[in-house]
Amino acid sequence: MKQARFTQYKKIQSIIRPLDPPRKRPGDVLVKLNDRVETAHGPGRVIEIAEDRYLIELDGQIARVWERLSSLKFVRPKVV
């Protein structure tokens, strides 16, 4: 007797393993409007926030870029 090509002859057993731990943000940093940040495209400031993305106005350029929090580095204000 010929078996069908796609049968449940070999069942795939599910692997039971613990859930991955939740991702932690470094320090849970809050970003606000007008904060100074460093992106891969250069320094800039945050001008708009939409859910998990931040619109950055780049210094010395006409460009604006949307970035995620994970790709931003915060620039501390210089204390004189």
Phi and psi in degrees as a GROMACS rama.xvg file:
@    title "Ramachandran Plot"
@    xaxis  label "Phi"
@    yaxis  label "Psi"
@TYPE xy
-90.344  132.123  LYS-2
-89.0023  150.476  GLN-3
-66.0855  154.022  ALA-4
-66.3151  -38.8956  ARG-5
-114.522  80.9762  PHE-6
-111.564  174.458  THR-7
-93.2413  34.7773  GLN-8
-59.6163  -46.7678  TYR-9
-110.084  105.281  LYS-10
-83.7385  139.643  LYS-11
-85.133  120.094  ILE-12
-88.3277  136.294  GLN-13
-75.0398  144.235  SER-14
-94.3792  122.873  ILE-15
-93.7408  116.044  ILE-16
-140.055  159.738  ARG-17
-67.6713  153.449  PRO-18
-67.8066  151.044  LEU-19
-66.7688  144.335  ASP-20
-67.388  150.597  PRO-21
-63.9816  146.161  PRO-22
-72.1044  139.239  ARG-23
-109.846  134.169  LYS-24
-81.9153  143.236  ARG-25
-65.4744  105.229  PRO-26
76.6248  1.6785  GLY-27
44.8783  59.5162  ASP-28
-74.6789  131.49  VAL-29
-94.7822  133.779  LEU-30
-105.631  132.323  VAL-31
-118.334  168.338  LYS-32
-62.7512  147.134  LEU-33
67.9752  12.0818  ASN-34
-72.9659  142.38  ASP-35
-85.524  130.5  ARG-36
-137.013  162.664  VAL-37
-115.442  127.635  GLU-38
-114.652  178.158  THR-39
-67.2178  -20.9364  ALA-40
-93.4344  -6.8734  HIS-41
130.009  179.002  GLY-42
-75.7133  157.323  PRO-43
-172.86  -168.996  GLY-44
-134.341  152.224  ARG-45
-77.4874  126.917  VAL-46
-118.015  -13.922  ILE-47
-156.134  143.849  GLU-48
-125.515  127.866  ILE-49
-135.053  105.597  ALA-50
54.1928  -108.476  GLU-51
-104.648  12.8728  ASP-52
-118.735  150.571  ARG-53
-127.761  130.025  TYR-54
-89.0218  121.639  LEU-55
-110.816  127.191  ILE-56
-92.1152  115.742  GLU-57
-77.7024  141.196  LEU-58
-72.9506  134.834  ASP-59
71.0224  12.4968  GLY-60
-136.909  157.569  GLN-61
-81.2225  -19.5488  ILE-62
-69.5602  151.571  ALA-63
-130.087  139.854  ARG-64
-130.565  146.909  VAL-65
-92.8556  128.925  TRP-66
-133.32  155.878  GLU-67
-90.7682  161.39  ARG-68
-60.1614  -34.5669  LEU-69
-65.8639  -21.3949  SER-70
-100.746  6.98986  SER-71
-102.894  143.323  LEU-72
-118.142  132.923  LYS-73
-83.5154  137.428  PHE-74
-101.589  117.838  VAL-75
-75.1066  138.623  ARG-76
-66.1226  141.616  PRO-77
-74.0499  129.777  LYS-78
-95.7995  124.027  VAL-79
